[in-house]
Amino acid sequence: MSIKHMHIGRTSTSPEVQLDLERGTIDIIGRSLPANGEQFYERVHRWLDEYLKQPCDRTTVNMRLDYMDTSSSKHFYTIFNRLSAAQERSGNVQVNWHFETGDEEMAETGKDYQSLFPIEFQIIEVKDLF
């Protein structure tokens, strides 16, 4: 049985995550330094496994992070790597990487991911992330 929608609430150390199987959207919003990154992101990876069996015609990932630790960056690498497979099949994966005005580190992080994957990345400067 597939999980069509999943929502994980945001805390001071973990991001809000909204996953929508029917719309093909993944939203990750907040700060990502969970105490146990493996446990936190395991749910996201399981949902992604299910989603990639029959992805939507278009998959959109909205990243709105003000900080991420090394463990989280590895999980995002894995997520983008797996979405690359969907990109090869449908050619319609887009990542909207939002960064707050003045946060050059997060802008560069988005550009780094952009250089690693054959996915369309939009690096978007915003006044307020959330």
N, C-alpha and C positions, 0 to 999 in steps of 0.2 A: 504494500500500500504506500502510495507516495504522499509526501507532506507538501501540500500545495502552497501553504503560506507558513512562514515562521517569523516570529518576532522575538528578539532578545532585547530587553530593556537596557538602557545606558546607565552606567555607574560612574564614579569618579575615576575608575581604572580600566573600565571596559566599554567599548563602543555599543551604541544601539545598532542592531543588525535587523534589517527587514529583507526577507526573501520572498519573492512572489513567482511561483512556478508558471502561472497562467499569463502573467504580463512579461515575464523574462527579465525581472529587475532584481538587482542586488544593491541595497543601500547600507553603507557602513559609515556611521556618524559618531564622532566624539574623540575620545582619547583611548589608545589601545596599548595598555600595559597590564593585562590581566595577570593575576598571581599564578595561574596555571593556564598558559596559552594553549597547550595541547588539548586540555579538556574544553576550554572555551571554544576553540575553532574546530574541534572535532564535529560538532553539530553542523557547522557551516559546510565542512567537507562532505559529510554524509548527504546533506541536502543537495549539494552540487553534483555528487555522484548520480543521484536520482534525476536531477534536472538535465544533465548531459546525455541521458538516455534518449530524450526527445526534447531538445531545446526549442525555444520559440524561434520564429524567423529572425527576430532581432533580440539580442541580449544587451541590456544596459546596466553598467555598474556605476554607481554614484559613490565616490569616496569623498568624505568631508571630515578629515582628521586634523587635529591640531598637534598631535604627538603620537608616535608609535615606538615601541621598544624593538630590540633586535629580533626577539621571538616572533612578534607580530609581523615584522617585515618579511620573515621567512614564510609565514602562512600566506601573506598576500602574494608572494612570489609563486607559491604553489597554486593558489587560486588563479592567478593570471596565466600560469603555464597550462593549467587544465582548460581554461577558457580558450586558449590558442587552438586546441583541438576543435572546438565548436566553430571557431573562426575559419579554420580550414574547410569545414563542411559547409557552413552557411555564408561565410564572409560578412556576417553582420554582428560583430561584437564591438561595443564601444564602451570605453571607460571615461567617465567624466571625473577628472581629478581636481577637486576644488581645494584651493589654498587661500588662507587669509592674507589680505594685503600686508606686505612687509615680511611675511614668513618665507624667506627665500629657501630655507632648508627643506620645507615641505614641497615647494615648487620644484626644486632640484630632484627630490626623491621621486616625484611624479615623472619627471623627464628621464630619470634613470630607468624606471620601469618601462617607460615608452620605448626606450632604445633596446630593450631586451626581448620584446614580444611583438609578433605580427598582428597586433590588435590596434584599432583606432583609439588613440588617446586624445582627449581634449584637456589641456591644462588651463584651468579657469580660475582667475583671481576674483575673489569676492570680499566685500567689506566685512561681513560676518559669516562664519561657518555654520553656526547653529544658535 
